[in-house]
Amino acid sequence: MINNTIFYEVPDVMINRISNLVSILQALGVVILLYVIFSIINTMINRKRMKNIEEINSNLKDIKKLLSKNSSKNKKSKKK
């Protein structure tokens, strides 16, 4: 009974301010949610990129090995 009377005695200005605050907090929550979704998607894309870069680095190491073997063979054949 006492709680109901307190609620009815709250001025309309106070209710409007609280309503505005709730709206702002809802908008902020939506922005944070969108940011989290964007971050998750960005992390997934970056993982794929890093995987591709690591594969390219691995292939470059293999190419370097092959080139060094071929260059050493060429040097030996030129000496003969």
Secondary structure, DSSP 4 states (H G I P E B T S, - for coil): -HHHHHHHHS-HHHHHHHHHHHHHHHHHHHHHHHHHHHHHHHHHHHHHHHHHHHHHHHHHHHHHHHHHHHHHHHHHHHH-
